[in-house]
Amino acid sequence: MTTLPRNAPVTIAERVRVDFPIIDQVSGSGQPLIYLDHAATSQKPRVVLDAIQHYYACDNANVHRGAHQLSARATESFEGARSITAGLIGASSAKEIVFTRNATEAINLVARSWGDAQLKAGDEVLLTVMEHHSNLVPWQLLAERTGCVLRHVGVTPEGTLDLADLRDQLNERTRLVSLVHISNTLGCCNPIEEIAALAHAVGAKVLVDACQSLAHKPISVQSLGADFLVGSSHKLCGPTGMGFLWAAEETLMAMPPFLGGGEMIQEVFLDHSTWADLPHKFEAGTPAIGEAIGMGAAITYLQTLGFDAIQAWEAELTTHLFGRLQSIDGLRILGPTPEQQPDRGALATFVVEGVHANDIAAMLDLAGVCIRSGHHCCQPLHRLYGVTGSARASLSFCTTHAEIDRFADELVSVIDFFREHG
């Protein structure tokens, strides 16, 4: 991270923007590019790009399997990234971090390994209507295999989780509650500590999808009370193709392997095999070594900035974003306001009366502003709101007030254009 002179601006965004080469470019419109799609994927600082480049240029070798110096250095960096990830969430041991391709694979790992072994017909899995498809489809497949029953908690008129509904649906048949920490569409932050206590009171485990929270606020699995937690590197300023699952060591020990092959074995015979120690029992084949090292560099970068500072700046930006959007006639924001939920996520999902979200995003792109449009992998939630899609602007610690203002000004122009020519 670049150190600025004593009299330099002090906002976190002004300090770090030089670290992100991709945002220092001019769009096709001739204006500076504005990226407001951080909830879909984060941008990568130079330290992450450098770490990946260094691995491939200097240390490229397979991990755990070689006696030579390249393999030793690659293994040290790879396992170092695991320890860094454990530190990020307050895990008791690096053995509790299982590397996966992404958070989606991590959820599928739990569904296939823990779910197949533990659930039977009549057992219940409690989800929510705000879930990303990655936290719906694996459980649907599990229900087809085992006969377990899926139930779904609704949302309040404000766009937050309906805790009364959750309490009503929890019962002695509930074996798992699986839900998002921060919704990628509503932006609401779910009270995981309270939910975990309620779930554990009926003997259920809790899985937390932390993809939208890990890069934005301090997270501790011990404080949350979760039994499983999943995350994704590319939402953490790290590379794609890398994610992780956390669970307590005793939970992972009791779970059977997810995939079979090299690396996850202790000994292989012609008719049976024995499994490697944690966490390698769940990591079949050659892993994404460079991506893991990149994720470790990204986490270290975020920790250097400080999650409290990141959260405070993004909260300020979110309030400014809501203020600009709420002043636009015919625009409706989905989810709670910062006043209703101060710890909500740094994004705003909205619909505009008479204007399709895809048209809004396409026109903004012509002006050099990148936002997301569509169903955001939350089709059931959009059906609940009676819309097929929405537009979403999502922020990061490198976002500025000026970018939000230009986005809002361009959005007003786009809406006026469609209303005039509609």
C-alpha positions as CSV (number, residue, x, y, z in Angstrom):
1,M,0.0,0.0,0.0
2,T,1.4,3.4,-1.0
3,T,2.4,5.8,1.8
4,L,1.3,9.4,1.0
5,P,2.9,12.6,2.2
6,R,2.0,14.1,5.5
7,N,-0.4,16.7,4.1
8,A,-2.1,14.2,1.7
9,P,-5.9,13.5,1.8
10,V,-6.7,11.1,4.6
11,T,-9.8,9.2,3.4
12,I,-9.2,5.5,3.0
13,A,-10.3,5.7,-0.7
14,E,-7.8,8.4,-1.5
15,R,-5.0,6.5,0.2
16,V,-5.7,3.2,-1.7
17,R,-6.9,4.1,-5.2
18,V,-3.3,4.1,-6.5
19,D,-3.1,0.4,-5.4
20,F,-5.7,-0.6,-8.0
21,P,-4.5,-0.3,-11.6
22,I,-7.8,-1.3,-13.1
23,I,-9.7,1.8,-11.8
24,D,-7.1,4.2,-13.3
25,Q,-8.4,4.1,-16.8
26,V,-10.6,6.1,-19.1
27,S,-13.8,4.5,-20.4
28,G,-15.0,4.5,-24.0
29,S,-17.0,7.7,-23.2
30,G,-13.7,9.6,-22.6
31,Q,-14.6,9.9,-18.9
32,P,-12.8,8.1,-16.0
33,L,-14.1,4.6,-15.4
34,I,-16.3,4.2,-12.4
35,Y,-16.7,0.6,-11.0
36,L,-19.7,0.1,-8.8
37,D,-20.1,-3.7,-9.0
38,H,-17.9,-4.8,-6.1
39,A,-20.6,-7.1,-4.8
40,A,-20.2,-9.2,-8.0
41,T,-16.4,-9.2,-7.8
42,S,-13.8,-7.0,-6.1
43,Q,-10.9,-5.4,-7.9
44,K,-7.4,-6.6,-7.1
45,P,-4.6,-4.5,-5.6
46,R,-1.1,-4.6,-7.0
47,V,0.2,-6.6,-4.0
48,V,-2.2,-9.5,-5.1
49,L,-1.1,-9.3,-8.7
50,D,2.5,-9.2,-7.6
51,A,2.1,-12.2,-5.3
52,I,0.5,-14.4,-8.1
53,Q,3.2,-13.3,-10.6
54,H,6.0,-14.0,-8.1
55,Y,4.7,-17.6,-7.5
56,Y,4.5,-18.4,-11.2
57,A,7.8,-16.6,-12.0
58,C,9.9,-17.8,-9.1
59,D,8.3,-20.6,-7.1
60,N,6.0,-22.6,-9.5
61,A,5.9,-26.2,-8.3
62,N,3.3,-28.6,-6.9
63,V,2.8,-28.4,-3.1
64,H,3.3,-31.1,-0.5
65,R,4.8,-33.6,-2.9
66,G,8.3,-32.5,-3.7
67,A,11.6,-32.5,-1.8
68,H,13.1,-29.8,-3.9
69,Q,13.4,-26.1,-3.0
70,L,10.7,-24.9,-5.4
71,S,8.1,-27.2,-3.9
72,A,9.2,-26.3,-0.4
73,R,8.7,-22.6,-1.1
74,A,5.4,-23.1,-2.9
75,T,4.1,-25.2,0.0
76,E,5.2,-22.7,2.5
77,S,3.4,-19.9,0.7
78,F,0.3,-22.1,0.1
79,E,0.0,-23.2,3.7
80,G,0.8,-19.6,4.8
81,A,-2.3,-18.5,3.0
82,R,-4.3,-21.0,4.9
83,S,-3.0,-19.7,8.2
84,I,-3.8,-16.1,7.1
85,T,-7.4,-17.2,6.2
86,A,-7.7,-18.9,9.6
87,G,-6.6,-15.6,11.2
88,L,-9.1,-13.6,9.2
89,I,-12.1,-15.4,10.8
90,G,-10.7,-16.3,14.2
91,A,-10.5,-20.0,13.5
92,S,-8.8,-22.1,16.3
93,S,-6.5,-23.8,13.8
94,A,-5.5,-23.7,10.1
95,K,-6.6,-27.3,10.0
96,E,-10.2,-25.9,10.1
97,I,-9.8,-24.1,6.7
98,V,-10.6,-26.2,3.7
99,F,-9.7,-24.6,0.4
100,T,-12.3,-24.9,-2.4
101,R,-12.8,-23.5,-5.8
102,N,-15.3,-21.0,-4.5
103,A,-18.0,-20.5,-1.8
104,T,-20.5,-22.4,-4.0
105,E,-18.2,-25.5,-3.9
106,A,-17.8,-25.1,-0.1
107,I,-21.6,-25.2,0.4
108,N,-21.9,-28.2,-1.9
109,L,-19.1,-29.9,0.1
110,V,-21.2,-29.5,3.3
111,A,-24.4,-30.7,1.5
112,R,-22.7,-33.7,0.0
113,S,-20.5,-34.7,3.0
114,W,-22.3,-33.7,6.1
115,G,-25.8,-33.6,4.6
116,D,-25.7,-37.0,2.9
117,A,-24.3,-38.6,6.1
118,Q,-26.5,-36.8,8.7
119,L,-29.9,-36.1,7.1
120,K,-32.8,-38.4,6.4
121,A,-36.4,-38.2,5.2
122,G,-38.4,-35.8,7.3
123,D,-35.4,-33.8,8.6
124,E,-35.6,-30.1,7.9
125,V,-33.2,-27.6,6.4
126,L,-34.2,-24.0,7.1
127,L,-33.2,-21.4,4.4
128,T,-34.3,-17.9,3.6
129,V,-36.0,-16.4,0.5
130,M,-33.1,-13.9,0.2
131,E,-30.5,-16.6,-0.5
132,H,-28.1,-16.6,-3.5
133,H,-28.8,-19.6,-5.7
134,S,-25.6,-21.2,-4.4
135,N,-27.3,-21.5,-1.0
136,L,-30.5,-22.9,-2.5
137,V,-29.7,-25.4,-5.2
138,P,-27.3,-27.6,-3.3
139,W,-30.0,-28.1,-0.6
140,Q,-32.6,-28.9,-3.3
141,L,-30.3,-31.6,-4.6
142,L,-29.8,-32.9,-1.1
143,A,-33.6,-33.0,-0.6
144,E,-33.9,-35.1,-3.7
145,R,-31.3,-37.5,-2.5
146,T,-32.4,-37.9,1.1
147,G,-36.0,-36.8,1.4
148,C,-35.2,-34.0,3.8
149,V,-37.6,-31.0,3.8
150,L,-36.6,-27.5,2.8
151,R,-38.3,-24.5,4.5
152,H,-37.8,-20.8,3.8
153,V,-37.9,-17.8,6.1
154,G,-39.5,-14.7,4.7
155,V,-38.5,-11.0,4.8
156,T,-40.2,-8.0,6.5
157,P,-41.7,-5.1,4.7
158,E,-38.4,-3.2,5.4
159,G,-36.4,-5.9,3.6
160,T,-34.8,-7.6,6.6
161,L,-35.0,-11.2,7.7
162,D,-38.3,-12.0,9.4
163,L,-37.0,-13.3,12.8
164,A,-40.6,-14.0,14.0
165,D,-41.0,-16.3,11.0
166,L,-37.7,-17.9,11.7
167,R,-38.7,-18.6,15.3
168,D,-42.0,-20.1,14.2
169,Q,-40.3,-22.4,11.7
170,L,-37.6,-23.7,13.9
171,N,-38.5,-27.0,15.5
172,E,-37.1,-30.3,16.8
173,R,-36.9,-31.6,13.2
174,T,-34.6,-28.7,12.0
175,R,-31.1,-30.0,11.5
176,L,-29.5,-27.1,9.7
177,V,-30.1,-23.4,9.3
178,S,-28.2,-22.1,6.2
179,L,-28.3,-18.4,5.5
180,V,-26.4,-15.4,4.1
181,H,-24.7,-13.0,6.5
182,I,-25.2,-9.9,4.3
183,S,-27.7,-10.2,1.4
184,N,-26.1,-9.5,-2.0
185,T,-29.5,-7.9,-3.1
186,L,-31.2,-6.5,0.0
187,G,-27.9,-5.5,1.7
188,C,-29.4,-6.4,5.1
189,C,-27.1,-7.9,7.7
190,N,-28.6,-10.9,9.4
191,P,-28.2,-11.3,13.2
192,I,-26.2,-14.5,13.1
193,E,-25.4,-14.6,16.8
194,E,-29.1,-14.5,17.7
195,I,-30.0,-17.0,14.9
196,A,-27.2,-19.4,16.0
197,A,-28.4,-19.4,19.6
198,L,-32.0,-20.1,18.5
199,A,-30.8,-22.9,16.1
200,H,-28.6,-24.5,18.7
201,A,-31.4,-24.5,21.2
202,V,-33.3,-27.0,19.0
203,G,-30.1,-29.0,18.1
204,A,-29.6,-27.6,14.6
205,K,-26.3,-26.5,13.1
206,V,-25.8,-23.2,11.3
207,L,-24.1,-22.5,8.0
208,V,-23.2,-18.9,7.2
209,D,-22.5,-17.6,3.7
210,A,-20.1,-14.7,4.5
211,C,-19.2,-13.7,0.9
212,Q,-20.7,-10.3,1.2
213,S,-19.4,-9.5,4.7
214,L,-15.8,-10.8,4.9
215,A,-14.3,-7.9,3.0
216,H,-16.3,-5.3,4.7
217,K,-16.3,-5.9,8.5
218,P,-14.5,-7.8,11.2
219,I,-15.7,-11.5,11.4
220,S,-15.1,-14.0,14.1
221,V,-16.6,-17.5,13.9
222,Q,-16.3,-17.8,17.6
223,S,-18.5,-14.7,18.2
224,L,-21.0,-15.6,15.4
225,G,-21.6,-19.1,16.8
226,A,-21.6,-20.6,13.4
227,D,-20.9,-24.3,12.7
228,F,-19.9,-23.8,9.1
229,L,-18.8,-20.6,7.3
230,V,-18.0,-20.2,3.6
231,G,-16.1,-17.4,1.8
232,S,-14.8,-16.6,-1.7
233,S,-11.5,-15.0,-2.6
234,H,-12.7,-12.9,-5.5
235,K,-15.0,-11.0,-3.1
236,L,-12.0,-10.3,-0.9
237,C,-9.8,-8.5,-3.4
238,G,-8.3,-11.9,-4.3
239,P,-8.3,-14.0,-7.5
240,T,-11.1,-16.0,-8.8
241,G,-11.1,-19.8,-8.5
242,M,-10.5,-19.9,-4.8
243,G,-12.8,-20.1,-1.8
244,F,-12.9,-21.8,1.6
245,L,-15.0,-23.7,4.1
246,W,-14.5,-23.3,7.8
247,A,-15.8,-25.8,10.4
248,A,-14.6,-26.9,13.8
249,E,-12.0,-29.6,13.7
250,E,-14.2,-32.2,15.3
251,T,-17.0,-31.5,12.8
252,L,-14.6,-31.9,9.9
253,M,-13.1,-35.1,11.4
254,A,-16.6,-36.7,11.4
255,M,-17.4,-35.8,7.8
256,P,-16.5,-38.2,5.0
257,P,-14.5,-37.0,2.0
258,F,-16.2,-35.0,-0.7
259,L,-14.0,-35.8,-3.7
260,G,-11.6,-38.7,-4.2
261,G,-8.1,-38.8,-5.8
262,G,-4.6,-37.8,-5.1
263,E,-3.6,-35.6,-2.1
264,M,-6.6,-36.5,0.0
265,I,-5.4,-40.0,0.8
266,Q,-3.1,-41.5,3.4
267,E,-2.7,-44.9,1.8
268,V,-4.2,-46.4,-1.3
269,F,-4.8,-50.1,-1.9
270,L,-6.5,-51.8,-4.8
271,D,-9.7,-52.3,-2.8
272,H,-9.8,-49.5,-0.3
273,S,-8.0,-46.3,0.8
274,T,-7.4,-44.3,4.0
275,W,-7.7,-40.6,4.3
276,A,-5.2,-37.8,4.8
277,D,-5.3,-35.6,7.9
278,L,-7.3,-32.4,8.0
279,P,-7.8,-30.3,6.0
280,H,-6.3,-32.3,3.1
281,K,-8.9,-35.0,3.4
282,F,-11.2,-32.6,1.5
283,E,-8.7,-31.3,-1.0
284,A,-8.4,-33.9,-3.8
285,G,-6.0,-33.2,-6.6
286,T,-3.6,-30.4,-7.4
287,P,-5.0,-27.3,-5.7
288,A,-5.2,-23.7,-7.0
289,I,-1.8,-22.8,-5.6
290,G,-1.3,-19.4,-7.1
291,E,-4.9,-18.4,-6.3
292,A,-4.5,-19.4,-2.7
293,I,-1.3,-17.4,-2.4
294,G,-3.1,-14.4,-4.0
295,M,-6.0,-14.7,-1.6
296,G,-3.5,-14.7,1.3
297,A,-2.0,-11.5,0.0
298,A,-5.4,-9.9,-0.4
299,I,-6.4,-10.8,3.2
300,T,-3.1,-9.3,4.5
301,Y,-3.8,-6.2,2.5
302,L,-7.3,-5.8,3.9
303,Q,-6.0,-6.4,7.4
304,T,-3.3,-3.7,7.0
305,L,-6.0,-1.2,6.0
306,G,-8.1,-2.3,9.0
307,F,-11.6,-3.7,8.9
308,D,-13.0,-1.1,11.3
309,A,-11.7,1.7,9.0
310,I,-13.1,-0.1,6.0
311,Q,-16.5,-0.5,7.6
312,A,-16.7,3.1,8.8
313,W,-15.9,4.5,5.3
314,E,-18.3,2.2,3.5
315,A,-21.0,3.1,6.0
316,E,-20.5,6.8,5.2
317,L,-20.6,6.1,1.4
318,T,-23.7,4.0,1.8
319,T,-25.6,6.8,3.5
320,H,-24.5,9.1,0.7
321,L,-25.6,6.7,-2.0
322,F,-29.0,6.2,-0.4
323,G,-29.5,9.9,-0.1
324,R,-28.8,10.4,-3.8
325,L,-31.0,7.5,-4.9
326,Q,-33.9,8.4,-2.6
327,S,-34.2,11.8,-4.2
328,I,-35.0,10.3,-7.7
329,D,-38.6,10.2,-8.6
330,G,-40.0,6.7,-9.3
331,L,-37.0,4.8,-7.9
332,R,-37.6,2.2,-5.3
333,I,-34.7,0.7,-3.2
334,L,-35.0,-2.9,-2.1
335,G,-33.8,-3.5,1.4
336,P,-33.4,-1.5,4.6
337,T,-32.1,2.0,4.7
338,P,-28.9,2.8,6.6
339,E,-31.1,4.5,9.2
340,Q,-33.2,1.3,9.6
341,Q,-30.1,-0.9,9.8
342,P,-26.8,0.9,10.3
343,D,-24.7,-2.2,9.8
344,R,-26.3,-3.1,6.4
345,G,-24.1,-3.8,3.4
346,A,-22.5,-1.2,1.2
347,L,-24.8,-1.6,-1.8
348,A,-28.2,-0.4,-3.1
349,T,-30.5,-2.5,-5.3
350,F,-33.2,-0.6,-7.0
351,V,-36.0,-0.6,-9.6
352,V,-37.2,2.3,-11.6
353,E,-40.9,2.6,-12.6
354,G,-41.2,2.1,-16.4
355,V,-37.5,1.5,-17.1
356,H,-35.9,-1.9,-17.3
357,A,-32.8,-2.5,-15.1
358,N,-30.8,-3.9,-18.1
359,D,-31.5,-0.7,-20.1
360,I,-30.3,1.4,-17.1
361,A,-27.1,-0.6,-16.8
362,A,-26.4,-0.5,-20.6
363,M,-26.8,3.2,-20.8
364,L,-24.7,3.9,-17.7
365,D,-22.0,1.7,-19.2
366,L,-21.9,4.0,-22.2
367,A,-21.2,6.8,-19.8
368,G,-18.4,4.8,-18.2
369,V,-20.3,3.7,-15.1
370,C,-20.3,0.0,-14.3
371,I,-23.2,-1.4,-12.2
372,R,-25.0,-4.7,-12.1
373,S,-28.4,-5.6,-13.5
374,G,-30.5,-8.8,-13.5
375,H,-31.7,-11.1,-10.8
376,H,-28.3,-11.2,-9.0
377,C,-28.6,-15.0,-8.6
378,C,-31.7,-14.4,-6.4
379,Q,-34.7,-15.2,-8.6
380,P,-37.0,-16.3,-5.7
381,L,-36.4,-13.0,-4.0
382,H,-37.2,-11.0,-7.1
383,R,-40.4,-13.0,-7.6
384,L,-41.3,-12.1,-4.0
385,Y,-41.0,-8.4,-4.9
386,G,-42.9,-8.9,-8.2
387,V,-40.0,-8.0,-10.5
388,T,-37.9,-10.0,-12.9
389,G,-34.7,-8.0,-12.2
390,S,-33.2,-5.0,-10.6
391,A,-30.2,-2.7,-10.8
392,R,-27.5,-2.7,-8.2
393,A,-24.7,-0.3,-7.3
394,S,-22.2,-1.8,-4.8
395,L,-19.4,0.0,-3.1
396,S,-16.0,-0.7,-1.7
397,F,-13.4,1.1,0.4
398,C,-11.8,2.5,-2.8
399,T,-15.1,4.2,-3.8
400,T,-15.4,8.0,-3.5
401,H,-18.2,10.4,-2.9
402,A,-17.5,12.0,-6.3
403,E,-18.0,8.6,-8.0
404,I,-21.4,8.2,-6.3
405,D,-22.4,11.7,-7.4
406,R,-21.4,11.1,-11.0
407,F,-23.3,7.8,-11.0
408,A,-26.4,9.4,-9.6
409,D,-26.2,12.3,-12.1
410,E,-25.8,9.9,-15.0
411,L,-28.7,7.7,-13.6
412,V,-31.0,10.7,-13.6
413,S,-30.1,11.5,-17.2
414,V,-30.7,7.9,-18.2
415,I,-34.1,7.8,-16.5
416,D,-35.1,11.1,-18.1
417,F,-34.0,9.8,-21.5
418,F,-36.2,6.7,-21.3
419,R,-39.1,8.6,-19.9
420,E,-38.9,11.1,-22.7
421,H,-38.4,8.4,-25.5
422,G,-40.4,5.6,-23.9
